[in-house]
Amino acid sequence: MFERLRGGQQSVIGRMEALEHRVAHLESLVEGIQDSIHRESRRRDDQADRLERRTEPRELAKQLSEDARRRGL
């Protein structure tokens, strides 16, 4: 009977270790996803900032003027 209990405990310990390993793996995946989302968010923010700068009235007027000069208008 005691052997059966020890075997059961080993089985529980093995399952717990497997679960701990799986949780650690899942935590690693979640951290990777969070990093990826953060990088993409930063990239889009930078892209929006560049677009906003290019379409400011002063910058837009400057670019139109330069384009007109290049075309000889």
C-alpha positions as CSV (number, residue, x, y, z in Angstrom):
1,M,0.0,0.0,0.0
2,F,2.8,2.5,0.9
3,E,4.5,1.7,-2.4
4,R,1.4,2.6,-4.2
5,L,1.2,6.0,-2.3
6,R,4.9,6.7,-3.1
7,G,4.2,5.9,-6.8
8,G,1.2,8.2,-6.7
9,Q,3.2,11.0,-5.1
10,Q,5.9,10.6,-7.8
11,S,3.2,10.8,-10.4
12,V,1.8,14.0,-8.8
13,I,5.3,15.5,-8.5
14,G,6.0,14.6,-12.2
15,R,2.7,16.2,-13.3
16,M,3.5,19.3,-11.2
17,E,6.9,19.6,-12.8
18,A,5.4,19.2,-16.2
19,L,2.9,21.9,-15.4
20,E,5.6,24.2,-14.1
21,H,7.6,23.7,-17.3
22,R,4.5,24.4,-19.4
23,V,3.7,27.6,-17.4
24,A,7.3,28.8,-17.8
25,H,7.0,28.2,-21.5
26,L,3.7,30.1,-21.7
27,E,5.1,33.0,-19.8
28,S,8.0,33.2,-22.2
29,L,5.5,33.2,-25.1
30,V,3.4,36.0,-23.5
31,E,6.5,38.1,-22.9
32,G,7.5,37.6,-26.6
33,I,4.0,38.7,-27.7
34,Q,4.2,41.8,-25.4
35,D,7.6,42.8,-26.8
36,S,6.3,42.3,-30.4
37,I,3.2,44.5,-29.7
38,H,5.3,47.1,-28.1
39,R,7.7,47.3,-31.1
40,E,4.8,47.5,-33.5
41,S,3.1,50.2,-31.5
42,R,6.4,52.2,-31.4
43,R,6.8,51.7,-35.2
44,R,3.3,52.9,-35.9
45,D,3.7,55.9,-33.6
46,D,6.9,56.9,-35.4
47,Q,5.2,56.5,-38.7
48,A,2.2,58.7,-37.6
49,D,4.6,61.3,-36.3
50,R,6.5,61.4,-39.7
51,L,3.2,61.7,-41.6
52,E,2.0,64.4,-39.3
53,R,5.2,66.4,-39.8
54,R,5.0,66.0,-43.5
55,T,1.4,67.3,-43.6
56,E,1.8,70.3,-41.4
57,P,0.8,73.5,-43.3
58,R,4.3,75.0,-43.2
59,E,6.0,71.8,-44.3
60,L,3.4,71.2,-47.0
61,A,3.8,74.7,-48.4
62,K,7.6,74.3,-48.4
63,Q,7.4,71.0,-50.3
64,L,4.8,72.4,-52.8
65,S,7.1,75.4,-53.4
66,E,10.1,73.2,-54.0
67,D,8.1,71.0,-56.3
68,A,6.9,74.1,-58.3
69,R,10.5,75.3,-58.7
70,R,11.7,71.9,-59.9
71,R,9.0,71.8,-62.5
72,G,9.6,75.4,-63.6
73,L,6.2,76.6,-62.6
